[in-house]
Amino acid sequence: MASKKDDIFGSMRFVLPEHRVLYVDHLEDEKLVPLPILEEDEMQEINSMMHESIHSNQAVRVNWWRSTKGELGIVDEASGWVQKIDMINQRVKLMNQEEVHWINMNQLLRMRWM
């Protein structure tokens, strides 16, 4: 049986809707993380995989950080083929059958083969 402090709303008779919204927002904010800093070898591995994905037309799974509240954000993930590397704007075009993502190179965290 769960204790009352684990189920804050179940133990209360009445909760104002705005209090519940603030509590849910607080829980979402706890999931936010700052932008991780990658090591040089991790960046080189991502770079070589991007180029290889373009030339061999091989699918990859990409994780990147997306800012949601200032310096904090969430880690997104998508899979597809790297179609283009835009060196001027420092971004990568990742495309699959359903969607297209333009990902900032500074926010790339991980790339794996599918």
C-alpha distances in whole Angstrom, upper triangle without the diagonal:
4,7,9,12,10,11,14,15,12,13,16,19,21,22,25,26,28,25,23,26,26,23,23,26,25,22,25,28,25,26,30,32,36,38,38,42,43,45,49,48,45,48,50,48,47,51,52,49,50,54,53,51,54,57,55,53,50,46,44,41,41,38,39,38,38,38,36,36,39,39,35,35,33,34,35,36,39,41,45,48,50,53,54,54,55,56,58,54,52,50,50,50,47,47,46,46,44,44,46,45,47,45,47,48,46,43,43,40,40,42,42,44,42
4,7,8,6,7,10,12,10,10,14,17,19,19,23,23,25,22,19,22,23,19,19,23,21,19,22,24,22,23,27,29,32,35,35,39,40,43,46,46,43,45,48,46,45,48,50,47,48,52,51,49,52,55,53,51,48,45,42,39,38,36,36,35,35,35,33,33,36,35,32,31,30,31,32,34,37,39,43,46,47,50,52,51,52,54,55,51,50,47,47,47,45,45,44,45,42,42,44,42,44,43,44,45,43,40,40,38,38,40,40,42,41
4,6,5,7,9,12,10,9,12,15,18,18,21,23,24,20,19,22,22,18,19,22,21,19,22,24,22,23,27,29,32,35,36,39,41,43,47,47,44,46,49,47,46,50,51,49,50,53,53,51,54,57,55,54,51,47,44,41,40,37,37,36,36,35,33,32,35,35,32,32,30,32,34,35,38,41,45,48,49,52,53,53,54,55,56,52,50,48,48,49,46,47,46,47,44,44,46,44,46,44,45,46,44,41,41,39,39,42,42,44,43
4,5,5,6,9,8,6,9,12,14,14,18,19,21,17,16,19,19,16,17,21,19,18,21,23,21,23,26,29,32,35,36,40,42,44,48,48,45,47,50,48,47,50,52,50,50,54,54,52,54,58,56,54,52,48,45,41,41,38,38,36,35,35,32,31,34,34,31,31,30,32,34,36,39,42,45,49,50,52,53,53,53,55,55,52,50,48,48,49,46,47,46,47,44,44,45,44,45,44,44,46,44,41,41,39,40,43,43,46,45
4,5,5,9,9,8,10,14,15,15,18,19,20,16,15,18,17,14,16,18,16,15,19,20,18,20,23,26,29,32,33,36,39,41,45,45,42,44,47,46,44,48,50,48,48,52,52,50,52,55,54,52,50,46,43,40,38,35,35,33,33,32,29,28,31,31,28,28,27,30,32,34,37,40,44,47,48,50,51,50,51,52,52,49,47,46,46,46,44,45,45,46,43,42,44,42,43,41,42,43,41,38,39,36,38,40,41,44,43
4,6,9,9,9,12,15,17,16,19,19,20,17,15,17,17,13,14,17,15,13,17,18,16,18,21,24,27,30,31,34,36,39,43,43,40,41,45,43,42,45,47,45,45,49,49,47,49,52,51,49,46,43,40,36,35,32,32,30,30,30,27,27,30,30,26,26,25,27,29,31,34,37,40,44,45,47,48,48,48,49,50,47,45,43,43,44,41,42,41,43,40,39,41,39,41,39,39,41,39,35,36,34,35,37,38,40,39
4,6,5,6,9,12,13,13,16,16,18,15,12,15,16,12,13,16,15,13,17,19,17,19,22,25,29,32,33,36,38,41,45,45,42,43,46,45,43,46,48,46,46,50,50,47,50,53,52,50,47,43,41,37,36,33,33,31,31,30,28,27,30,30,27,27,26,28,29,31,34,37,40,44,45,47,48,48,49,50,51,47,46,44,44,44,42,42,41,42,39,39,40,39,41,39,40,41,40,36,37,35,36,38,39,41,40
4,6,6,7,10,11,10,13,14,15,11,10,13,13,10,12,15,14,13,16,18,17,19,22,25,28,31,33,36,39,42,45,46,42,44,47,46,44,47,49,47,47,51,51,49,51,54,53,51,48,45,42,38,37,34,34,31,31,30,27,26,29,29,26,26,26,28,30,32,35,38,42,45,46,48,49,49,49,50,51,47,46,44,44,44,42,43,42,43,40,40,41,39,41,39,40,42,40,36,38,36,37,40,41,43,42
4,5,5,8,8,7,10,11,13,10,8,12,13,10,11,15,14,14,17,19,18,20,23,26,30,33,34,38,40,43,47,47,44,45,48,47,45,48,50,48,47,51,52,49,51,54,53,51,49,45,42,39,38,35,34,32,31,30,27,26,30,30,27,27,26,29,30,32,35,38,42,45,46,48,49,49,49,50,51,47,46,44,44,44,42,43,42,42,39,39,40,39,40,39,40,42,41,37,38,37,38,40,41,44,42
4,6,8,9,10,13,14,16,14,12,15,16,13,14,18,18,16,19,22,21,23,26,29,32,35,37,40,42,45,49,49,46,47,50,49,47,50,52,49,49,53,53,50,53,56,55,52,50,46,44,40,39,36,36,35,34,33,30,30,33,34,30,30,29,31,32,34,36,39,43,46,48,50,51,51,51,53,53,50,49,46,46,46,44,44,43,43,40,40,42,41,43,41,43,45,43,40,41,39,40,42,42,45,43
4,7,9,10,14,16,17,15,13,17,17,15,16,20,19,18,21,23,22,24,27,30,34,37,38,42,44,47,50,51,48,49,52,51,49,52,54,52,52,55,56,53,55,59,58,55,53,49,46,43,42,39,39,37,36,35,32,31,34,35,32,32,31,33,35,37,39,42,46,49,50,53,54,53,54,55,56,52,51,49,49,49,47,47,46,47,44,44,45,44,45,44,45,47,45,42,43,41,42,44,45,47,46
4,6,7,11,13,15,12,12,15,16,14,16,19,18,18,21,23,23,25,28,31,34,37,39,43,45,48,51,52,49,50,53,52,50,53,55,53,53,56,57,54,56,60,59,56,54,50,48,44,43,40,40,37,36,35,31,31,34,35,32,32,32,34,35,38,40,44,47,50,51,53,54,54,54,55,56,52,51,49,49,49,47,48,47,47,44,44,45,44,46,44,45,47,46,42,43,42,43,46,47,49,48
4,7,10,13,15,13,13,17,18,16,18,21,21,21,24,26,26,28,31,34,37,40,42,46,48,51,55,55,52,53,56,55,53,56,58,55,55,59,59,56,58,62,61,58,56,52,50,46,45,42,42,40,38,37,34,33,36,37,34,34,34,37,38,40,42,45,49,52,53,55,56,56,56,58,58,54,53,51,51,51,49,49,48,49,45,45,47,46,47,46,47,50,48,45,46,45,46,48,49,51,50
4,7,9,12,10,10,14,15,14,16,19,19,20,22,24,25,27,29,33,36,39,41,44,47,50,53,54,51,51,55,54,51,54,57,54,54,57,58,55,57,60,60,57,55,51,49,45,44,41,40,38,36,35,31,30,34,35,33,33,32,35,36,39,41,44,47,51,52,53,54,54,54,56,55,52,51,49,49,49,48,48,47,47,44,43,45,44,45,44,45,48,46,43,44,43,45,47,48,51,49
4,6,8,7,7,10,11,11,13,15,16,17,19,21,21,23,26,29,32,35,37,41,43,47,50,51,48,48,52,51,48,51,53,51,50,54,55,52,54,57,57,54,52,48,46,42,41,38,37,35,33,31,28,27,30,32,29,29,29,32,33,36,38,41,44,48,48,50,51,51,50,52,52,48,47,45,46,46,44,45,44,44,41,40,42,40,42,41,42,44,43,39,41,40,42,44,45,48,46
4,5,5,6,9,10,11,13,14,16,17,19,20,22,24,25,29,32,35,37,41,43,47,50,51,48,48,51,50,48,50,53,51,50,53,54,52,53,57,56,54,52,48,46,42,41,38,37,34,32,30,26,25,28,30,28,28,29,32,33,35,38,41,44,47,48,49,50,50,49,51,50,46,46,44,45,45,43,44,43,44,40,39,41,39,41,40,41,43,42,39,41,40,42,44,45,48,47
4,5,5,6,9,10,11,12,14,15,17,18,20,22,23,27,30,33,35,39,41,45,48,49,45,45,49,48,45,48,50,48,47,50,51,49,50,53,53,50,49,45,43,39,38,35,34,31,29,27,24,23,26,28,26,26,26,29,30,32,34,38,41,44,44,46,46,46,46,48,47,43,43,41,42,41,40,40,40,40,37,36,37,36,37,37,38,40,39,36,38,37,39,41,43,45,44
4,5,5,6,9,10,10,12,14,15,16,19,20,22,25,27,30,33,37,39,43,46,47,44,44,47,47,44,46,49,47,46,49,50,48,49,53,52,50,48,44,42,39,37,34,32,30,27,25,21,20,23,26,24,24,24,28,29,32,34,37,40,43,43,45,45,45,44,46,45,41,41,39,40,40,39,40,40,40,37,35,36,35,36,35,36,39,37,34,36,36,38,40,42,45,44
4,5,5,6,9,10,10,12,14,15,17,19,21,24,27,30,32,36,38,42,45,46,43,43,47,46,43,46,49,47,46,49,51,48,49,53,53,50,48,45,42,39,37,34,32,29,27,25,22,21,24,25,23,23,24,27,29,32,34,38,41,44,44,46,46,46,45,46,46,42,42,40,41,41,40,41,41,41,38,37,38,36,37,36,36,39,37,34,36,35,37,40,42,44,43
4,5,5,6,9,10,11,12,14,16,17,19,23,26,29,31,35,37,41,44,45,41,42,45,44,42,44,47,45,44,47,48,46,47,51,50,48,46,42,40,36,34,31,30,28,26,24,21,20,24,25,23,22,22,25,26,29,32,35,38,41,42,44,44,44,44,45,45,41,41,39,39,39,38,38,38,39,35,34,35,34,35,34,35,37,36,33,34,34,35,38,39,42,41
4,5,5,6,9,10,11,12,14,16,17,21,24,26,29,32,35,39,41,43,39,39,43,42,39,42,44,42,41,45,46,43,44,48,48,45,43,40,37,34,32,29,28,25,23,21,18,17,21,22,20,20,20,23,24,27,29,33,36,39,39,41,41,41,40,42,42,38,37,35,36,36,35,35,35,36,32,31,32,31,32,31,32,34,33,30,32,31,33,35,37,40,39
4,6,5,6,9,10,10,12,15,16,19,22,25,27,31,34,37,40,41,38,38,42,41,39,41,44,42,41,45,46,43,45,48,48,46,44,40,38,34,32,29,27,24,22,20,17,16,19,20,18,18,19,23,24,27,30,34,37,39,39,41,41,41,40,41,41,37,37,35,36,36,35,36,36,38,34,33,33,31,32,31,31,34,32,29,31,31,33,35,37,40,39
4,5,5,6,9,10,11,13,15,18,21,24,27,30,33,36,39,40,37,38,41,40,38,41,43,41,41,44,45,43,45,48,48,45,43,40,37,33,32,28,27,24,23,21,18,17,20,21,18,19,19,22,24,27,29,33,36,39,39,41,42,41,41,42,42,38,37,36,36,37,35,37,36,38,34,33,34,32,33,31,32,34,32,29,31,30,32,34,36,39,38
4,5,5,6,9,10,11,13,17,20,23,25,29,31,35,38,39,35,36,39,38,35,38,41,39,38,41,42,40,41,45,45,42,40,36,34,30,28,25,24,22,20,19,16,16,19,20,17,17,16,19,20,23,26,30,33,36,36,38,39,38,38,40,40,36,35,33,34,34,32,33,33,34,31,29,30,29,30,29,29,32,30,27,28,27,29,32,33,36,35
4,5,5,6,9,10,11,15,17,20,23,26,29,33,36,37,33,33,37,36,34,36,39,37,36,40,41,38,40,43,43,41,39,35,33,29,27,24,22,20,18,16,13,12,15,17,14,14,14,18,19,22,25,29,32,35,35,36,37,36,36,37,37,33,32,31,31,32,31,32,32,33,30,28,29,27,28,26,27,29,27,24,26,26,28,30,32,35,34
4,5,5,6,9,10,14,16,20,22,25,28,31,35,36,33,33,37,36,34,36,39,37,37,40,41,39,41,44,44,42,40,37,34,30,28,24,23,20,19,17,14,12,16,16,13,14,15,18,20,23,26,30,33,36,36,38,38,37,37,38,38,34,33,32,33,33,32,34,34,35,32,31,31,29,29,27,28,30,28,25,26,25,28,31,32,35,35
4,5,5,7,10,13,16,19,21,25,27,30,34,34,31,32,35,34,32,35,38,36,35,39,40,37,39,43,42,40,38,34,31,28,26,23,22,19,18,17,14,14,17,17,14,14,13,16,18,21,24,28,31,34,34,37,37,36,36,38,38,34,33,31,32,32,31,32,32,33,31,29,30,27,29,27,27,29,27,24,25,24,26,29,30,33,32
4,5,5,7,11,14,17,19,23,25,28,31,32,29,29,33,32,29,32,35,33,32,36,37,34,36,39,39,37,35,31,28,25,23,20,18,16,15,14,11,11,15,15,12,11,10,13,15,18,21,25,28,31,31,33,33,33,33,34,34,31,30,28,28,29,27,28,29,30,27,26,26,24,25,23,24,26,24,21,22,21,23,26,27,30,30
4,5,5,9,12,15,17,21,23,27,30,31,28,28,32,31,29,31,34,33,32,35,37,35,36,40,40,38,36,32,29,26,23,20,18,15,14,12,10,9,12,12,9,9,10,13,16,19,22,26,29,32,31,33,33,32,32,33,33,30,28,27,28,29,28,29,30,32,29,27,27,24,25,23,23,25,23,20,22,21,23,26,28,31,31
4,6,8,11,15,16,20,22,26,29,30,27,28,31,30,28,31,34,32,32,36,37,35,37,40,40,38,36,32,29,26,23,20,19,16,15,14,12,12,14,13,10,10,11,13,16,19,23,26,30,32,32,35,35,33,34,34,35,31,30,28,29,30,29,31,31,33,31,29,29,26,27,24,24,25,23,20,22,20,22,25,27,30,31
4,7,10,13,14,18,20,23,27,27,24,25,28,27,25,28,31,29,29,32,33,31,33,37,36,34,32,29,26,22,20,16,15,13,13,12,11,12,14,13,9,8,8,10,13,16,19,23,26,29,28,31,31,30,31,32,32,29,27,26,26,27,25,27,27,30,27,25,26,23,24,21,21,23,21,18,19,17,19,22,24,27,27
4,7,10,12,15,18,21,24,26,22,23,26,26,24,26,29,27,27,31,32,30,32,35,35,33,31,28,25,21,19,15,13,10,10,9,8,8,10,9,6,5,5,9,12,15,19,22,25,27,27,29,29,28,28,29,29,26,24,23,24,25,24,26,27,29,27,24,24,21,21,19,19,20,18,15,16,15,18,21,23,26,27
4,7,8,12,14,18,21,22,19,20,23,23,21,24,27,25,25,28,30,28,30,33,34,32,30,27,24,20,18,14,12,9,10,9,10,10,11,8,5,5,6,8,12,15,19,22,25,27,26,28,28,26,27,27,28,24,22,21,22,24,23,26,27,30,28,25,24,21,21,18,17,18,16,13,14,13,16,19,21,25,26
4,6,9,12,16,19,21,18,18,22,22,20,22,25,25,24,27,29,28,30,33,33,32,30,28,24,21,18,14,12,9,10,9,10,10,9,6,5,6,8,10,13,16,20,23,25,27,26,28,27,25,25,25,25,22,20,20,21,23,23,26,28,31,29,26,25,21,20,17,16,16,13,11,13,12,16,19,22,26,27
4,7,9,13,16,18,15,14,18,19,17,19,22,21,21,24,26,25,26,29,30,29,27,25,22,19,15,12,9,6,8,8,11,12,11,7,7,7,9,9,12,15,18,21,23,24,22,25,24,21,21,21,22,19,17,16,18,20,20,23,25,29,27,24,22,19,18,14,12,12,9,7,10,9,13,16,19,23,25
4,6,10,13,15,12,12,16,16,15,17,20,20,20,23,24,24,26,28,29,28,26,24,21,18,15,12,10,8,11,12,15,15,14,11,10,10,11,10,13,15,18,20,23,24,22,25,24,22,22,22,23,21,18,17,18,21,21,24,26,29,28,26,24,20,19,15,14,13,10,8,9,8,11,15,18,21,23
4,7,10,12,10,10,14,15,14,15,18,19,19,22,23,23,25,28,29,28,27,25,21,19,16,14,12,11,14,14,18,18,16,13,13,14,14,13,16,17,20,22,24,24,22,25,24,21,21,20,22,20,17,17,18,22,22,25,27,31,30,27,25,22,20,16,14,12,9,9,10,8,12,15,18,22,24
4,7,8,6,7,10,11,10,12,15,15,16,19,20,21,22,25,25,26,24,22,19,17,14,13,12,12,15,17,20,21,20,16,16,16,16,14,16,17,19,20,22,22,20,23,22,19,20,19,21,20,16,17,17,20,20,24,26,29,29,27,24,21,20,16,14,12,9,10,9,7,9,12,15,19,22
4,6,5,6,9,10,11,13,15,16,17,19,20,21,23,25,26,26,25,24,20,19,17,15,15,15,19,20,24,25,23,20,20,20,20,18,20,20,22,23,24,24,22,25,24,21,22,20,23,22,18,19,19,23,23,26,28,32,32,30,27,24,23,19,17,14,12,13,12,10,11,14,16,20,23
4,5,5,6,9,10,11,12,14,15,17,18,20,22,23,24,25,24,23,20,20,18,17,17,17,21,22,26,27,25,22,23,22,22,20,22,21,23,23,24,23,21,24,22,19,20,18,21,21,17,18,19,22,22,26,28,32,32,30,27,24,22,19,17,14,12,14,13,12,13,14,17,20,23
4,5,5,6,9,10,11,12,14,16,16,18,20,21,22,23,22,21,18,18,17,17,17,18,22,24,27,29,28,24,25,24,23,20,22,21,22,22,23,22,20,23,22,19,21,20,23,23,19,19,19,22,22,25,27,31,32,29,27,24,23,20,19,15,15,16,13,12,12,13,15,17,21
4,5,5,6,9,10,11,12,15,15,16,19,20,21,21,19,19,16,15,13,13,13,15,19,21,24,26,25,22,22,20,20,17,18,17,19,19,20,19,18,21,20,18,20,19,22,21,17,17,17,19,19,22,24,28,28,26,24,21,20,17,16,13,12,13,10,8,8,9,12,15,18
4,5,5,6,9,10,11,13,14,15,17,19,20,20,19,19,15,15,13,13,13,14,17,20,23,25,24,21,21,20,19,17,18,17,18,18,19,18,16,19,17,15,16,15,18,17,14,14,14,17,17,21,23,27,27,25,22,19,18,15,13,10,10,11,9,8,9,10,13,15,19
4,5,5,6,9,10,11,12,14,16,17,18,19,18,18,16,16,15,15,16,18,21,23,27,29,27,25,25,24,23,20,21,20,20,20,20,18,16,19,17,15,17,15,19,19,15,15,15,18,18,21,24,27,28,26,24,21,20,17,16,12,13,14,12,12,11,11,13,15,19
4,5,5,6,9,10,11,12,14,16,16,17,15,15,13,14,12,14,15,17,21,23,27,29,28,26,25,23,22,19,19,18,18,17,17,16,15,18,17,15,18,17,21,20,17,16,15,17,17,20,22,25,26,25,23,20,19,17,16,13,14,15,11,11,9,8,10,12,15
4,6,5,6,9,10,10,12,14,15,15,14,13,11,11,9,11,11,14,17,20,24,26,25,23,23,21,19,16,16,15,15,14,15,14,11,15,14,12,15,15,18,17,14,13,11,14,13,17,18,22,23,21,19,16,16,13,13,10,11,12,8,8,7,6,8,11,14
4,5,5,6,9,10,11,13,14,15,14,15,12,14,12,14,14,17,19,22,25,28,27,25,25,23,22,19,19,17,17,16,16,14,11,14,12,10,13,12,16,16,12,12,11,13,14,17,19,23,24,22,19,17,16,13,13,9,12,13,10,11,10,9,12,13,16
4,5,5,6,9,10,11,12,13,13,14,12,14,13,16,17,20,22,25,29,31,30,28,28,26,25,22,21,19,18,17,16,14,12,14,14,12,15,15,18,19,15,15,13,15,15,18,20,23,25,23,21,19,18,16,16,13,15,16,13,14,12,10,11,12,15
4,5,5,6,9,10,10,11,10,10,8,11,10,13,15,18,21,24,27,30,30,28,27,25,23,19,18,16,15,13,13,11,9,12,13,12,15,16,19,19,16,15,12,14,13,15,17,20,22,20,18,17,17,15,16,13,16,16,12,13,10,7,8,8,12
4,5,5,6,9,10,10,10,10,9,11,10,13,14,17,19,22,26,28,28,26,26,24,22,19,17,15,14,12,11,9,6,9,9,8,12,13,16,16,13,11,9,10,10,12,15,18,20,18,16,14,13,12,13,11,14,14,11,13,11,8,10,10,13
4,5,5,6,9,10,10,12,11,14,14,17,17,21,23,26,29,32,31,29,29,27,26,23,21,19,18,16,14,11,8,10,9,8,12,13,16,17,14,13,11,12,12,15,17,20,22,20,18,17,16,15,16,13,16,17,14,16,14,12,13,13,15
4,5,5,6,8,8,10,10,13,14,17,19,22,24,28,31,34,33,32,31,29,27,24,22,19,18,15,13,10,9,11,12,12,16,16,20,20,18,16,13,14,13,15,17,20,22,21,19,18,18,17,18,16,19,20,16,17,15,12,12,10,13
4,6,5,5,5,7,7,11,12,15,17,21,22,26,29,32,32,30,30,27,25,22,19,17,14,12,10,7,6,8,10,11,15,16,20,20,17,15,12,11,10,11,13,16,18,17,16,15,16,15,17,15,19,18,15,16,14,10,10,9,11
4,6,5,7,9,10,14,14,17,18,22,23,27,29,33,32,31,31,28,26,23,21,19,16,14,11,7,5,6,7,9,13,14,18,18,16,14,11,10,10,11,13,16,18,17,15,15,15,15,17,15,19,19,16,18,17,13,14,13,14
4,6,8,11,13,16,17,21,22,25,27,30,33,36,36,35,34,32,30,27,25,22,20,17,14,10,9,9,10,12,15,17,20,21,19,17,14,14,14,15,16,19,21,21,18,19,19,19,20,19,22,23,20,21,19,16,16,14,16
4,5,9,11,15,17,20,22,26,28,31,34,37,37,36,35,32,30,27,24,21,19,16,13,10,10,11,13,15,18,20,23,24,22,20,16,16,14,15,15,18,21,20,19,19,20,20,22,20,24,24,20,22,19,15,14,12,13
4,7,10,13,15,19,21,24,26,29,32,35,35,34,33,30,28,25,22,19,16,13,10,7,8,8,11,14,17,19,23,23,21,18,15,13,12,11,12,14,17,17,16,17,17,18,21,19,23,23,19,21,18,15,14,11,12
4,7,10,13,16,19,23,24,28,30,34,34,33,32,29,26,23,20,17,14,11,8,6,8,10,13,15,19,21,24,24,21,19,15,14,12,12,11,14,17,17,16,16,18,18,20,19,22,21,18,19,16,12,11,8,8
4,7,10,14,16,20,21,25,27,31,32,30,29,26,23,20,17,13,11,7,5,5,8,10,13,15,19,21,24,23,21,18,14,13,10,9,9,11,14,14,14,14,16,16,19,18,21,19,16,17,14,10,9,6,6
4,6,10,13,17,19,22,25,28,29,27,26,22,20,16,14,11,8,6,6,6,8,11,14,14,18,20,23,21,19,16,13,12,9,10,10,13,15,14,14,13,15,14,16,15,18,16,13,13,10,7,6,5,5
4,7,10,14,16,20,22,25,26,25,23,19,16,13,11,7,6,4,7,9,10,13,15,16,19,21,24,22,19,16,13,13,10,11,11,14,14,14,13,12,14,13,15,15,17,15,11,11,8,6,5,6,6
4,7,10,13,16,19,22,22,21,19,16,14,10,8,6,5,6,8,10,10,13,14,14,17,18,21,19,16,13,11,11,9,11,12,15,15,14,13,10,12,10,12,11,13,11,8,8,6,5,7,9,10
4,7,10,13,16,19,19,18,16,13,10,6,6,4,7,9,12,13,13,16,17,16,18,19,22,19,16,14,12,13,11,14,15,18,17,15,14,12,12,10,11,11,12,9,6,5,5,6,9,12,13
4,7,10,13,16,16,14,13,10,8,6,5,6,9,11,14,15,14,17,17,15,16,18,19,16,14,12,11,13,12,15,16,19,18,16,14,11,11,7,8,9,9,5,4,5,7,9,12,15,16
4,7,10,12,12,11,9,7,6,4,6,9,12,15,17,19,17,20,19,18,18,19,20,17,15,13,14,15,15,17,19,22,21,18,16,13,12,9,9,10,9,5,7,7,10,12,16,19,20
4,6,9,10,10,8,5,5,6,7,10,12,16,18,20,18,20,20,19,18,20,20,17,15,13,14,15,15,17,19,22,20,17,15,12,12,9,9,12,11,7,9,11,13,15,19,21,22
4,6,6,7,6,4,7,9,10,14,16,20,22,23,22,23,23,21,20,21,21,18,16,15,17,18,18,21,23,25,23,20,18,15,14,12,11,14,12,9,12,13,16,19,22,25,26
4,6,8,6,5,7,10,11,15,18,21,23,25,24,26,25,24,23,25,24,21,20,18,20,21,21,23,24,26,23,21,20,17,16,15,15,17,16,13,16,16,19,22,24,27,28
4,6,5,6,9,13,15,19,21,25,27,29,28,29,28,27,26,27,26,23,22,21,23,24,24,26,28,30,27,24,23,20,20,18,17,19,17,15,18,19,22,24,27,31,31
4,6,8,11,14,16,20,23,26,28,29,28,29,28,26,25,25,24,21,20,20,22,24,25,27,29,31,29,26,24,21,20,18,16,18,16,14,18,18,22,25,28,31,32
4,7,10,13,16,19,22,25,27,29,27,29,27,25,24,24,24,21,19,19,22,24,24,27,29,32,30,26,25,21,20,17,15,17,14,12,16,16,19,23,26,29,31
4,7,10,13,17,20,23,26,28,26,28,27,26,25,25,26,22,21,20,22,23,23,26,27,30,28,25,24,20,20,17,16,17,15,12,15,15,18,21,24,28,29
4,7,9,13,16,20,22,24,23,25,25,24,23,24,24,21,19,18,19,21,20,22,24,26,24,21,20,17,17,14,14,16,14,11,13,13,16,19,21,25,25
4,6,10,13,17,20,22,22,24,24,23,23,24,25,22,20,18,18,19,18,20,21,24,22,19,19,16,16,14,14,16,14,11,12,11,14,16,19,22,22
4,7,10,14,17,19,19,21,22,21,22,23,24,21,19,17,16,17,16,18,19,22,20,18,17,14,15,12,13,14,13,9,10,8,10,13,15,18,19
4,7,11,14,16,16,19,19,19,20,22,23,20,18,15,14,15,13,15,15,18,16,14,14,11,12,10,12,14,14,10,10,10,10,12,14,17,16
4,7,10,13,14,17,18,18,20,22,24,21,19,16,14,14,11,12,13,15,14,13,13,10,12,11,13,14,15,12,10,10,9,10,11,13,13
4,7,10,11,14,16,17,19,21,23,20,19,15,13,12,8,9,9,12,11,9,10,8,11,10,14,15,17,14,12,12,11,10,11,12,11
4,7,9,12,15,16,19,21,24,21,19,16,13,11,8,8,7,10,10,10,10,10,13,12,16,16,18,16,13,14,12,9,9,9,8
4,7,9,12,14,17,20,22,21,19,15,12,10,6,5,4,8,9,9,9,9,12,12,16,16,19,17,15,16,14,11,11,10,9
4,6,9,11,15,17,20,19,17,14,10,8,6,5,6,10,12,11,10,10,12,13,16,15,19,18,15,16,14,11,11,10,10
4,6,8,11,14,17,16,14,11,7,6,5,6,9,12,14,12,10,10,10,10,13,12,16,15,13,15,14,11,12,11,12
4,7,10,13,15,15,14,11,8,6,6,7,10,12,14,12,10,10,10,12,14,14,18,18,16,18,17,14,16,15,16
4,6,9,12,12,11,9,6,5,8,9,13,16,17,15,11,11,9,11,12,12,16,16,15,18,17,15,17,17,18
4,6,9,9,8,6,5,6,9,12,15,19,20,17,13,12,10,10,10,9,13,14,13,16,16,14,17,18,19
4,6,6,6,5,6,8,11,14,18,21,21,18,14,13,9,10,9,9,12,14,14,18,18,17,20,21,23
4,6,5,7,8,11,14,17,21,24,25,21,18,16,12,12,10,9,12,14,14,18,19,18,21,22,25
4,6,8,11,13,17,19,23,26,26,23,19,17,13,13,11,11,13,16,16,20,22,21,25,26,28
4,6,9,11,15,17,21,24,24,20,16,14,10,10,8,9,11,13,14,18,20,20,23,25,27
4,7,10,13,17,20,23,23,20,16,13,10,9,6,6,8,10,11,14,16,17,20,22,24
4,7,10,13,17,20,20,16,13,10,6,5,4,5,8,9,9,13,15,14,18,19,21
4,6,10,13,17,17,14,10,8,6,5,6,6,10,10,9,13,13,12,15,16,18
4,6,10,13,14,11,7,6,5,6,9,10,14,13,12,15,15,13,16,16,17
4,7,11,11,9,6,5,6,7,11,12,15,14,12,14,13,11,13,13,14
4,7,8,6,4,6,9,11,14,15,19,17,15,17,16,14,15,15,14
4,6,6,7,9,12,14,17,18,21,20,17,19,17,15,15,14,13
4,6,8,12,15,17,21,22,25,23,21,23,21,19,18,17,15
4,7,10,14,16,20,22,24,22,21,22,21,19,20,19,17
4,7,10,13,16,18,21,19,18,20,19,18,19,19,17
4,7,10,13,15,18,16,16,18,18,16,18,18,17
4,6,10,12,15,13,12,15,15,14,16,17,17
4,7,9,12,11,11,14,15,15,17,19,19
4,6,9,7,7,11,12,12,15,17,18
4,5,5,7,10,13,14,17,19,21
4,5,5,9,11,12,15,18,20
4,6,8,11,13,17,20,22
4,6,10,12,15,19,20
4,6,8,12,15,17
4,7,10,14,16
4,7,10,13
4,7,10
4,6
4
